Amino acid sequence: MLRICNDQNFLLLLVLINHAPAFQISSSQPVHYHSGVLQIRRCRRSRWQNYNMNPGFIVTISYNDAEWRDSEGIPQTPHECTVGHEVIGITDDFQLTAQLEKFFADNLKILEKGLTQIEDLMLKYRGYYRDEGRRKEETLTYAFFVNVYDNPNIPLESMPALLMTTENNEKVQSIPESEFPTLIYLYEKMRIVNLSRVHQWWFLFWDDLWRKNSNEIVQLLRRPQDFSPAYRTSICYRPMTRLQLEEFLERRGCWQNGGKSGFLHSGVLNRVYLYLNNVVFNCKNKSLSESGDLSAYQKGGNVVLGRVKWTWKERMMMVKDVVLWRKVNHRSKPFFILQESEYMESDDELSDNSDGLNSASDEDNWL
């Protein structure tokens, strides 16, 4: 006999098994259980129309009635015994085992009573999301991400034909015509940003600074034309030397006390230009090593660092001396050069736990 009790949190099956298992309490006295409660714990993270459609479940069986006698032949009442899904033959790969087949056969009539209801529910569930997918496809196709969004190399003149052949929504198809000035601005913005790796990193730094701090820092809020990526006059599109940047910030009240205080102080600029020089010279080293021409460095190629013009060898010796000095004079904040590999690794580590939506433990989501 199988009786089903269903509520919002879990499905409870009361099962009467003809041949219940025997468990060994001692070495000589087996315990025979006759009936037990089969409980299915299901994930409860979300619901669909008041139905729990989440994947996965955990099965346990609790026995509390038994017949057994101790070594002296006196009847005893053992404690409740709980076993896992292995007892009825449920495996991790959900294959139909002999034990599970017998369990279904013993309760076939009861299972058939709810089978039609479950099949109707599943058809309704599938139809709901099928219709939702079709409505989304009519608005914006799923291929838009691959064809357009993730394809920045599409020529502007090819955009109308691409949207006409891949999209169904007339509003999307008319974007090249109705939003032509916006597309011109977008393509010009991508052209400037992709001029070099220095332009790319420079844009990311100032764009991130504006988006995350423009509502908090007064100097940024007062001058959006100088810091906001929405303006073509923004600093994010114009990489400059350190001397030029300090003068730029000083005229706008962002370079305070000679770089000793403020949200953009000398320490921030040190890291910015150390990284940029690392990008520039790594690219030059690679190109020179491929061509085999080292004459420019042997003759003393110069790079502008702040207010003084240093040779490449002098710049490397300065960095080496600072690193060695820091090793001898320990401080709470060590001096280091952020390399490109470290920068990319830090981005990957943050993206793994960016929202924390799936960080809850199983114990918090199963019932």
N, C-alpha and C positions, 0 to 999 in steps of 0.2 A: 504494500500500500504506500502511495506517495502523495503527500498533501503539500501544496504550495502556498506559502504566505508571502505576499509581496508588498513592500512599502517603499518610501522614497530613498531609503539608505541602502538596504541590502535585500537579497533574495534568500529566503530561508526554506529549505526543503526538509521535511520530516519524513524519514525513510524507515520503513520496516523491512529488514533484510532477512530472508529466510535462512540463509546460512551465514550468520555473522562471524567474524574472525575470532580466534581464540588467542589471548595474550598470556604470557607467562609471568605470573606474579612471583613465584619462587621456582626453584629447580624441580619441584615435584607436583605443584598444584597449578594447572592451567585455569584461566578464567574465560568463560563463554559469555559473550555479549549477544543480546537478542535484538535490540533496536538502538538507533542512534539518530542524532540530529546532523544533517548535512547542511553546512553553511557555505554560501558563495559570497565572498567579499569582492566588491567591484570598485574600480577607480571612480571617483566622484568629482572630477575636476570640472565637468560641465554637463549640461543637460540639453536635450533637444525635445521641445514640446512636452516637457515634464517626463521624458523617458531618458534613462541612462544608457547612452549609446557609446560610452567610452570603451576602448579596447582593453582586454586583459582581465583576468580574474584569479582568485585564490580559493581553493576548495579545502575545507577541513571537515572532519566527522568527529562528533563528540558522543561517546558512549557513557551512560550512567546507570544502566541496569545490567546486572551480571549474576551468574551463579558460580560460586566456588566455595570450597571448604578448606580450612587450614589443615595442618598435619595431624591434628587430633580429631578431624571430622566435624568440626563446628562450623555452621554456615557463617559466612562473612559478607560484608558489603564493602566493596572496594571504592576508591575515589573515582571521580570522573576521569575518563581517558580520552584524549584527543589525538587523532592521527591525521596524516596528510592525504593528498590526492592519490598517492601511490597505491593505497589500499583498493581503490576501485579501478585501477588501471589507467589513470590519466598520466600521460607522459609529456615531456617538454615539447615534443614534435607533434603532439595531438594525433597520433596514430590510433586506429581502432584495435585495441588489444582484446584478448579473450575476456579479461575481467570486466572491461568497459562494455563489451558486447553483451555479456550476461546481465549486467546492471540495466542496460537499455531494454533487453528482452523481458526482464522481470517487471519492468514498469512501462511497457509499450503502450498499453491502453491509456494510461494517465498522460504520457507524453504526447500522444496523438490529440488529446483534447486541447492543448495549448499551441499545437504546431501551426494550425491555420492562422491563429491570431498573430503569432510571431512572423509568419511569412507575409501577412498583410502589412504589418508594421515595417518590415524591411523594405517592401516595395514602396511604401509611402516615403520612407527615409531617403531611398535612392532617388525617387522622383523629385523630391524637394530640392536636393542639391544638383540634380541634372538640370532642372529648370533654372536654378540660380546661375549655374555656369553658362547656360545659353544666353541669359539676360546680360551677363557680364561680357560675353563674347560680342554681343550686338553693340555694346557701348565702346569697348576697347578690347581688341583681340589679345589673347595670351602671347601671340607671336610678336606683339609690339615691343616687348622688352628685348627680344633678340634682334629684330629687324631694325629698330630705331634707337631705343634707349641705350642699349649696350653696343651701339655701332657708331661711334663719334666720327668716323671717317667718311660718312655719306656726303657727297657733294651737294651743295645747296640746290643746284639745278636738277638733281635727281630725286629730291624729296617729294615733289608732287606726284610723280609717276609711282613711286614706291608706296605712298599712302593710298593712292587710288586702287592699286592692285592687291594690297594686303589688308586694308581696313574696310569695315562694313558701315561704320557710322559716317554720315555725311559731314557732320561737324568736324570730325577728325580729318577727313579727306580735304576739307577746305582750310586747314591750318596754314599751309604755305601761302595762301592768298590773304586770308583774314589777319594773320599774325606775321606778315612779311617783315615789318620793322623789328619785331622782337627776334625773329630768326636771324636777321642781319646782325643784331647786337650779340646774340648767342654765338654765332660763328666767329665774329671778330674777337669776342672774349676768349674763345678756345684757341684762336690763332695766336694771340698774345701770350697766353699762359703756356702754350706748348712750344714757344720759341727755343727753350732750353730747359734743362733740369733745374737750373737756378731760378728761372721764372716760375716753374711749377712749385718748388718748395717755398719760394717767396710769397706766392699767391696763397698757398695753404696756410702759412703762418698768419698773415694779416687777415685773411678771411675768417679763420678760426677765432682770432682775437676779437674781431668785430661782432661775430654772431653770438659769442658767449659772454661778452662784456660790455656791449654798446649801451645796455640799459643801466649799467652800474657805474661806469666810468664817465664822469662829466666831460672830460676833454674829448672823448670819442663822440659822445652824444651831441656836442655843440658843433662838430665839424664832420658831418656825414660825407660831404663832398671830398674830404681828404682820406677817409678811412673806410667808407662803405663800398663793397664790391659793386653796388648798383650804379656807381658813378664812374665814368671813364677817366676822371681825374684822380681816382683813388690811388693810394700808394701801393696797393697790392699788385698793380700792373706795371710798376716802375722800380725794378731793383736798382739800388744805389750803393755807393761806398759808405763806409761807416761815418766818415766825416760829413758827407752829405746828409745822411740819416740823422745824425745828432743835430745838425743845423735845422733840418726839417722839423724834428720833434721840439726843439727849443723855441722855434717861432710859434708853435701851437700849444705851448705850456705843458708839454709832456716830458721834457728833459729837465728835471729839477735838481738843483744843487750840484750841477756838473755831473749828473748821472749817479749821485749817491743815494737818491731816494726816488719815490714814485713807482708806478707800475711798470715802467720801462726804464730800468736802471742799467748801469754798466755791466752787471753780471748777466743780464738777459742778452744784451748785445754781444757780449763775449761768446756766449754759446751760439748765437745766431751766425756770427761770422766765422767761428771755428768750423761749424758744420758746412757753411757755404764754401769755405776754402777747401774743405775736405772733398766736397763734390767737384769743384772746379779742377783741382789738381789730380784727383783720381782719374777724371776724364782725360786730362792732358797726358798723364802718365801712360794710360792705356793706348791713346793714339800714337804717342811717341814710341812705345814699345812695339806696336804693330808696324810702324814705318821704319824703325831702327835709327831714327835721326834724333840724337840727344844734344845736338849742337846748341839749341836754344837754352837748355838748362846749363850746359857747360859754360856758355858765355854769360850766364846770369840773367835768366828771365825774371822779370819783376812783377809783383802783385801789390796792389794798394791795400794796406791794412791800416785803417784809421787815418791818422794824419801823416804817417811816415811811409815811405816807399822802401820795402824790404825785398831782398833777393830770396829766392826759394830756399837756399841753404840756410840763410840767416833765420828765416821764419821757422824752419824745422828745428834748428838749434835752440831757439827761444822756447818753443813748446817743450822740447826735451828737458831744458833746464827747469822750467816751471814744474813739470811732472816729478823730476828728481827732488826738487825742493819740497814739494808736498809730501813725498814719501818720508822725508826726514822730519818735517814739522807737521805732525798729525793735527787735523782739525775735524770738527763734527761733520762738515760737508766736504767730501773729497772732490778734488778737481779731476775732471775727466773730459774727454772729447767724445761726443756722441757720434758714433759711426753709423753709416747707412744701414748696416745689417741689424744693429741694435735698435734703430728707429723702427724698422719693419717688424722686428720681433715684438716690440712693445705694442704695436698696433694690433697684431694677431692675438696677443694675450688679452687685450681689452675686449676685442670683439667676441671672444669665447663666452664672456659673462656680461655682455653689454646690458641686457634687460633683466635677467634673473627670473624670467617667467617660469622656467622649468626647474628651478632650484629647490623646490619643496621636496621633502623626503617622502618615501612611500608611506610611512606611518601617518603622515598628515593628509594623505589623499586616498587612502583606502578605508573602506568601512563595510 
